[in-house]
Amino acid sequence: MNRFVIQEHYARRHHYDLRLEKDGVLKSWAIPKSLPLSGEKRLAIQVEDHPLDYIGFEGIIPQGEYGAGTVTIWDQGEYEPVEWGKDKILFVLHGNRLRGKYALIHLKKTSSNHWLFMKID
């Protein structure tokens, strides 16, 4: 199984960062609002891949640096990839707080980096 982390990020705007371990990096999405409950959909903005060692990062990113603000680990654990396609990613989270099947669906028509993040079970 692969690892995941959700970091709560108090930057210019409060948001959550979802990071999924894949191919030696952390595939990453910023979630501007709260995390989805069953049946809810949230915007997830894909950002640059992060190095694997970022999976355990908590602390302060100094002013003037990208993502300046405070980062805490909100949840972490392992995930099972069910499907990993160009426009759809299905996975099962085994976290301390989040458990169950989730999906990321690419919103190609709105922006190249916009996805929907949803809990589907």
C-alpha positions in Angstrom: 0.0 0.0 0.0 1.0 3.6 -0.6 1.1 6.4 2.0 -1.1 9.5 2.1 -1.2 12.6 4.2 -3.7 15.5 4.6 -2.0 18.6 5.9 -4.0 21.5 7.2 -2.4 24.6 5.9 -2.9 28.1 7.3 -1.4 30.2 4.4 -2.8 33.2 2.7 -6.1 31.3 2.8 -6.8 28.3 5.0 -7.0 25.0 3.1 -6.1 21.4 3.2 -3.5 19.6 1.1 -4.1 16.0 0.0 -0.9 14.2 -0.9 -0.9 10.7 -2.4 2.4 8.7 -2.8 2.8 7.7 -6.4 5.9 6.9 -8.6 8.4 8.2 -6.0 6.6 11.6 -5.4 3.6 13.0 -3.6 0.9 13.9 -6.1 -0.8 16.9 -4.5 -4.0 18.8 -4.5 -5.1 21.9 -2.5 -8.7 21.7 -1.1 -9.9 25.2 -0.4 -12.9 24.3 1.7 -13.6 21.5 4.2 -13.0 17.9 3.4 -16.0 16.0 1.8 -18.4 13.9 3.8 -20.2 11.1 2.1 -22.0 12.4 -1.0 -20.4 15.8 -0.9 -18.1 17.2 -3.6 -15.2 19.6 -3.1 -13.0 21.5 -5.5 -9.4 20.1 -5.4 -6.7 22.1 -7.2 -3.8 20.0 -8.4 -0.4 21.6 -7.5 3.1 20.6 -8.2 4.4 17.2 -7.0 6.2 17.2 -3.6 9.1 15.1 -2.5 8.3 12.0 -0.4 10.0 13.4 2.7 7.3 16.1 2.8 4.8 13.5 3.9 5.8 14.0 7.6 6.2 17.8 7.4 4.7 19.9 10.1 5.9 23.4 10.9 6.2 26.9 9.6 7.0 27.9 6.1 8.7 31.3 6.3 7.2 34.4 4.8 8.5 35.0 1.3 8.6 31.3 0.5 6.0 29.5 -1.6 3.1 28.4 0.7 4.2 30.6 3.6 2.2 29.8 6.8 1.7 27.0 9.3 1.3 23.3 8.3 0.0 20.6 10.5 -0.8 16.9 9.8 -4.6 16.5 9.9 -4.6 12.9 8.9 -2.3 10.3 7.5 -2.1 6.6 6.7 -2.1 4.3 3.8 -4.3 4.2 0.7 -5.2 1.5 -1.8 -5.3 2.7 -5.4 -8.4 1.2 -7.2 -8.1 3.1 -10.5 -5.5 5.7 -11.5 -6.4 7.2 -14.9 -5.6 10.5 -16.5 -9.0 12.0 -15.6 -10.2 9.8 -12.7 -8.5 8.5 -9.6 -10.3 6.1 -7.2 -8.7 5.1 -4.0 -9.5 3.8 -0.5 -8.1 5.7 2.5 -7.0 3.9 5.6 -6.3 7.0 7.8 -6.7 7.9 11.5 -9.7 10.2 10.6 -10.6 9.4 7.0 -11.6 5.9 5.9 -13.4 4.7 2.9 -13.5 5.1 -0.9 -12.8 8.5 -2.5 -12.5 9.8 -6.0 -10.8 12.6 -7.8 -12.4 13.5 -11.1 -10.7 15.9 -13.5 -12.7 18.9 -14.5 -11.2 19.3 -18.0 -13.6 21.9 -19.1 -13.0 24.4 -16.3 -9.2 24.3 -15.8 -6.4 21.9 -16.4 -5.7 21.7 -12.7 -9.2 21.6 -11.3 -10.6 18.3 -9.9 -13.6 17.2 -7.8 -12.7 15.4 -4.6 -15.5 13.3 -3.2 -16.3 10.4 -0.8 -18.2 7.8 -2.6 -19.2 5.1 -0.1 
